[in-house]
Amino acid sequence: MTRRPPLALVGPTAVGKTDLSLALAEGLGAEIVSIDSMLVYRGMDVGTAKPSDAERARVPHHMIDVAEPSEVFSVARFQHAGRQVLREIDGRGREALLVGGSGLYFRALVDDLEFPGTDPATRSELERQADALGPERMYERLASMDPVAAARIEPGNVRRIVRALEVPVVTGRPFSSFAEAWERYDVDAVRPAGLRMSRELLVGRIRARLLLMLDEGWLDEVRSLVDAGFGGWLTSTQAIGYAELARHLRGDTKLEDAVEATVKRTTNLARRQMAWFRRDPRIRWFDVDERGAMSAFEAIRAFLSRPWEDE
């Protein structure tokens, strides 16, 4: 894919990746490629801890502000655009440093994963059938067509059952055939450093960052997005914090309750992010204590700058 595989800095939300990534990129002569599923959206700046204009002036950043909040931005679209960015960085003779907390976006860029397309008409018909027949009958159909996929899906998970039945209609291939690559981790495809810290410290950082975001105008940002017509999207489950604050602005919840709900959802997100990354044997982990992520700068820089011949 590139002359030299990308470097990466990964870890859960609020662990301190942004400041450390800027220092690393400057020291390595790298350009940063965001692997964060929320930074792609324009107008969602404060609540996503998006790098500031000043930070982006220090180091070139990519895959930020590439879609409207109302757009459907799939991992397949991210993969296509992100790989083009990596080719362009390579063409400039620069290093690429992937930075973020989305394990799915990370693997989409560095591993040979395929993401089959979707067909709205097929999906709608299968959803209609699921409503009429129930999940048990739909699961039985999947088990007869693709027993490998069925074995990996809970019988009551209608959404995944429908998706597994849709894919062969769209692609002519069983859904399970796309999963084989997920079990392979190419050690030559990327050199990733990971940041981790204790749950107690991380929850404290999550809460402190959330309160700082509110001081920096997060509520006004949400209000502007709702007024611009993005209210329906912002109340979806993926927009952590934005959904809670939008409900507060509607008068459905108190601000303090919205804050607590956001802390809880963000903490759960961090747990899921770490579950993703722990499965990847390529990641070299570096522990972060109360001094912050910058305390690991020298060790991580040495790891990332080591000649590939030493692998």
C-alpha positions in Angstrom: 0.0 0.0 0.0 2.8 2.4 0.8 6.6 2.5 0.6 6.8 2.3 4.3 4.0 1.1 6.6 2.4 3.7 8.8 3.1 4.3 12.4 0.2 4.5 14.9 -0.7 5.9 18.3 -3.9 4.3 19.6 -5.8 4.0 22.9 -9.1 4.9 24.6 -10.7 8.3 24.6 -9.3 10.9 27.0 -6.0 9.0 27.6 -4.0 11.9 26.1 -3.3 10.9 22.5 -3.7 14.4 21.0 -0.9 16.3 22.8 1.5 13.3 22.5 0.7 12.8 18.8 1.7 16.3 18.0 5.0 16.0 19.7 5.7 12.6 18.1 4.7 13.8 14.6 7.0 16.8 14.9 9.9 14.7 16.1 9.3 12.0 13.4 8.5 14.4 10.5 5.1 12.7 10.2 1.6 13.8 9.1 -1.3 12.7 11.3 -4.1 10.7 9.9 -7.1 10.6 12.3 -8.7 7.2 13.0 -11.5 8.7 15.0 -15.1 8.0 13.8 -16.4 11.4 15.1 -13.7 13.7 13.9 -14.8 13.2 10.3 -17.9 15.5 11.0 -17.8 19.2 10.4 -19.1 21.5 13.1 -18.6 18.9 15.8 -15.4 20.4 17.3 -15.7 21.0 21.0 -17.4 17.8 22.0 -15.1 15.6 20.0 -11.9 17.2 21.3 -11.0 17.9 17.7 -7.5 19.3 17.2 -7.6 23.1 17.1 -6.6 25.2 14.2 -3.3 26.0 15.9 -2.6 22.3 16.5 -3.4 21.5 12.8 -1.1 24.4 11.8 1.8 22.7 13.7 1.3 19.3 12.0 -0.8 18.4 8.9 -3.9 16.5 9.8 -6.0 14.3 7.6 -9.5 12.6 7.7 -10.9 15.5 9.8 -14.0 17.6 8.7 -14.7 15.5 5.7 -18.5 15.0 6.1 -21.6 16.7 7.4 -23.2 15.4 10.6 -26.3 14.3 8.6 -24.3 12.2 6.1 -23.9 8.5 6.3 -20.2 8.0 6.7 -19.4 4.3 6.5 -16.2 2.5 7.4 -15.9 1.6 3.7 -15.9 5.3 2.7 -13.3 6.0 5.4 -11.1 3.1 4.2 -11.2 4.4 0.6 -10.4 8.0 1.5 -7.9 7.1 4.2 -5.9 4.8 1.9 -5.7 7.6 -0.7 -4.4 9.9 2.0 -1.7 7.4 2.9 -0.6 7.1 -0.7 -0.4 10.9 -0.9 1.7 11.2 2.3 4.0 8.5 1.0 4.3 10.3 -2.3 5.6 13.3 -0.4 8.3 11.2 1.3 6.7 11.7 4.7 5.8 9.4 7.5 2.1 8.7 8.3 1.1 8.6 12.0 -2.4 7.1 12.6 -4.0 8.6 15.7 -7.2 7.7 17.4 -9.4 5.4 19.3 -11.5 3.6 16.7 -10.2 0.0 16.3 -12.5 -0.5 13.3 -11.1 2.5 11.5 -7.5 1.5 12.4 -7.9 -2.0 11.0 -9.7 -0.7 7.9 -6.6 1.2 6.9 -3.8 -1.2 7.8 -5.3 -4.6 7.1 -6.8 -6.3 4.1 -10.4 -6.0 5.2 -13.4 -5.8 2.9 -16.6 -4.1 3.7 -19.5 -5.2 1.5 -21.9 -2.6 0.3 -25.6 -2.3 1.1 -28.8 -2.2 -0.9 -31.6 -0.2 0.7 -34.3 -2.1 -1.2 -33.0 -5.5 -0.1 -32.4 -4.3 3.4 -36.0 -2.9 3.7 -37.5 -6.1 2.4 -35.5 -8.2 4.8 -36.5 -5.9 7.7 -40.1 -6.3 6.6 -39.8 -10.1 6.6 -38.1 -10.0 10.1 -41.1 -8.0 11.4 -43.5 -10.5 10.0 -41.7 -13.7 10.7 -39.7 -12.9 13.8 -36.0 -13.3 14.6 -36.2 -17.1 15.1 -37.4 -17.8 11.5 -34.9 -15.4 10.1 -32.1 -17.0 12.1 -33.1 -20.4 10.9 -32.9 -19.1 7.3 -29.4 -17.7 7.9 -28.2 -21.0 9.6 -29.3 -22.9 6.5 -27.5 -20.5 4.1 -24.4 -19.6 6.1 -23.9 -21.7 9.2 -20.5 -20.2 9.9 -22.1 -16.7 10.1 -25.0 -17.9 12.1 -22.7 -19.5 14.7 -21.2 -16.0 15.3 -24.5 -14.1 15.7 -26.9 -14.2 18.6 -30.3 -15.7 17.5 -32.1 -12.6 18.8 -29.9 -10.0 17.1 -32.2 -9.0 14.2 -30.0 -6.2 12.9 -27.0 -8.5 12.4 -29.1 -11.3 11.0 -30.6 -9.0 8.4 -27.2 -7.8 7.5 -25.9 -11.3 7.1 -28.8 -12.2 4.8 -28.4 -9.0 2.8 -24.7 -9.4 2.0 -25.0 -12.5 -0.2 -27.8 -10.9 -2.2 -25.6 -7.8 -2.9 -22.3 -9.5 -3.4 -23.0 -13.1 -4.3 -20.7 -14.2 -1.4 -21.6 -15.5 2.0 -21.4 -13.1 4.8 -18.9 -15.3 6.7 -16.4 -15.0 3.8 -15.8 -11.4 4.6 -14.9 -12.3 8.2 -11.9 -14.5 7.5 -9.5 -11.5 7.2 -10.4 -10.3 10.7 -8.4 -13.2 12.2 -5.2 -12.1 10.4 -2.9 -9.4 11.8 -0.2 -8.5 9.4 2.8 -7.6 11.5 4.5 -5.8 8.6 1.4 -3.5 7.9 1.8 -1.0 10.8 3.9 -0.2 13.9 1.4 0.8 16.6 2.0 2.2 20.1 -0.8 2.0 22.5 -1.6 4.1 25.6 -3.4 2.7 28.6 -4.1 3.8 32.1 -6.1 2.6 35.1 -9.8 2.9 35.0 -9.9 5.2 38.0 -7.5 7.7 36.4 -9.2 7.5 33.0 -12.7 8.1 34.5 -11.3 11.2 36.3 -9.8 12.4 33.0 -13.1 11.8 31.2 -15.0 13.9 33.7 -12.5 16.7 33.8 -12.4 16.9 30.0 -16.2 17.0 29.8 -16.4 19.9 32.2 -13.7 21.7 30.3 -15.6 21.2 27.1 -18.7 22.8 28.6 -16.6 25.8 29.7 -15.3 26.0 26.1 -18.8 26.3 24.7 -20.0 22.7 24.0 -23.6 23.5 24.8 -23.6 26.4 22.3 -22.1 24.1 19.7 -24.9 21.6 20.2 -27.5 24.3 20.1 -26.1 25.6 16.7 -26.2 22.1 15.3 -29.7 21.5 16.4 -30.8 24.9 14.9 -29.0 23.9 11.6 -31.3 20.9 11.3 -29.0 18.2 12.7 -31.2 17.5 15.7 -32.4 14.1 14.6 -28.9 12.9 14.0 -27.5 14.3 17.2 -30.0 12.3 19.2 -28.8 9.0 17.8 -26.9 6.7 20.0 -23.5 7.2 18.3 -23.2 11.0 19.2 -22.1 10.6 22.8 -22.6 13.8 24.7 -24.3 15.5 21.8 -27.3 13.3 22.3 -27.5 14.0 26.0 -27.0 17.8 25.6 -29.6 17.9 22.8 -32.1 16.3 25.2 -31.2 18.9 27.8 -31.8 21.7 25.4 -35.2 20.3 24.6 -36.0 20.4 28.3 -36.1 16.6 28.7 -33.3 16.4 31.3 -31.3 18.5 33.7 -27.8 19.5 32.7 -26.2 17.7 35.6 -28.0 14.5 34.6 -26.8 14.9 31.0 -23.3 15.3 32.3 -23.5 12.1 34.3 -25.0 10.2 31.4 -22.2 11.4 29.2 -19.5 10.4 31.6 -21.1 6.9 31.8 -21.4 6.5 28.1 -17.9 7.8 27.5 -16.5 5.4 30.1 -18.2 2.5 28.4 -16.9 3.6 25.1 -13.3 3.6 26.5 -13.9 0.1 27.7 -15.1 -1.1 24.3 -12.1 0.6 22.6 -9.7 -1.2 24.8 -11.4 -4.5 24.2 -10.9 -3.9 20.4 -7.2 -3.0 20.8 -6.3 -5.7 23.2 -7.1 -8.3 20.5 -4.4 -6.8 18.3 -1.0 -8.5 19.0 1.0 -5.9 17.1 0.4 -3.1 19.6 3.2 -2.2 22.0 1.6 -0.9 25.2 2.8 2.0 27.2 1.3 2.8 30.6 0.2 6.3 31.5 0.1 7.5 35.1 -1.1 10.7 36.8 1.7 12.6 35.1 0.0 12.2 31.7 0.8 10.7 28.3 3.7 13.0 27.6 5.7 11.1 30.3 5.9 8.2 27.8 7.1 10.4 24.9 10.7 9.3 24.8 9.9 5.6 25.1 7.3 5.8 22.4 9.4 7.9 20.1 12.2 5.4 20.4 9.8 2.6 19.6 8.3 4.3 16.5 11.6 5.5 15.1 13.4 2.2 15.4 14.5 0.9 11.9 12.2 -1.6 10.4 15.1 -3.9 9.8 15.3 -4.4 13.6 11.9 -6.1 13.6 
